[in-house]
């Protein structure tokens, strides 16, 4: 296509509009990783292990905090 000055101009098609989901439940994002298959009787045991690990991490962080505070005061 030429403009008034005789130069060629590129002609681009209009951008296609994405069609939105039809139903509200289609708008949810899928889970990035599948959830593990845990039998219901093991859920309590798994939660207990998670809490134990979090408690151990919390203790380690407290120790690190104490060491940093000791270094700061000296």
VENDA-V326584 format. One record per pair of residues at least 4 apart in sequence whose ideal C-beta (glycine too) atoms are under 6 Angstrom apart, sorted by the first residue. I is the first residue (numbers start at 1). GAP is how many residues later the second one is. Records with the same first field share a line. If there is no record, write none. Layout:
I=GAP  GAP
This chain:
1=8  10
2=4
3=4  6
21=5  6
38=4  5  8
42=4
